[in-house]
Amino acid sequence: MKPEEITRVLENVTVEQFESAMTFLGAQELEAKVITEGKTPEDMIRIWLDGQRANNPELAAKYPKNPMGKTVKDCWSYIEQLIRKNNTGKTLGCATSFQVFKWAAKYFIDDTIKKEEKAATATVKTSVPTPKVDIAALQAEKEQWEAENKAKIDEWEQKQNAKIDKWDNEHPEDLFGYRPENPFAKEENPYLKMVFPKQAILDKAIEAQKTPAKAAAPVHIETPAAEPEPDPEAVGELVYEQPAEQPETQAEEGEEIEEASEEELKIIQ
């Protein structure tokens, strides 16, 4: 296009049309940047929003620092929900009309769109107390159960014997004393196989009652080892000390003894 042709075109274009054209061209350029540099959906949204901040004061006031704590990751989760809801596709490439990017800008600008908060599910471990088994009550319940089933056992036996007798009468022995085996004689009383429903609980409770409680571990007290008896000879060699001679003292004592003897002699004489 020649310069004079461009001038002629611009003379016939209003300011609004020119700004709209520039916005469109800028959007096309930004879209190309999103496609070439964006590695993930979140990257694409971030590049788009960064490029739109300069032309959108409302967006610039709430992105990237959002007063409600919204992030690009939250924004993509919100867009995914809208994509599934509107069935527009699974990727950003399907939004040729920049619908996905409009949703992104709206997510940050519109305060009525709340940030989705996932409630943390805390697992609380509750200890289930072991129920205390009343052995006496279980034994009484078992006795009642056995009494009721004994009546059923006896009733079944009576009816079965009647069937056996009836079959025998209908099938007498032949001349050789032979008669087929009575089929009713093979049947077993079904009530004899029944077991008290709470028998396992009762057995476990009785076994636990028989098991003595664990005794406390004995306290070990170390007693000092007995000292060995001293060896008289060895002790004598170690402690025996010969007293030092004191000649002067012995002499004085000898003198006193001699003087006393002379006095005694005088008295005797």
C-alpha angles and dihedrals in degrees: 000000000000121000093246090052091052090050091050091050093048091051090061095045122091124222091252091052092048093050091047091051092049091048089051092049091047091051091050090051092048091048090054090052091050092052096045100041103029113099099175134019089258091053091051092051091047093051091048095049092046089054094047097050093083093056098036115061093182091056092045090055093056104029135105090356104049119188090216093052096249116163136191089255090056089047093055091050089053092049092049089057091051092048091054092044095049094035091227095144141275103273139048091247091074092065100084091161093057088250092143092052091047088055089050093053092044091051091062098036099045110075091191088073102084125208110257109243120196112215113233110238108219115201110223115199111213120193111225109216116232108249115241112242118222102215095188092053092048092049091050090049090050092051090052091048092050091049092052093047092046088063090051091048093051092045092051091048092052093050092045093050089051090053091048093051092047092051092048091052091050091050108046122185118269126233091282094050093253123144128165117254113274108247092206090059091067096057118103126218105258092205091063090066094053118107128202104269094228096042094114092053091048093049092049092049092049091048091050090051092052094049107090119231115262110267119231115263111264116254110241113218116189112222117206114256115256113258114243117252111261119253107240093213094047092046091048091054092049103042105025112107123178109230116245116254116254106193098171095054092048090051093053092049089049091053093051091051092050093050092050090052093055092052091050089052092053092051091050092050 
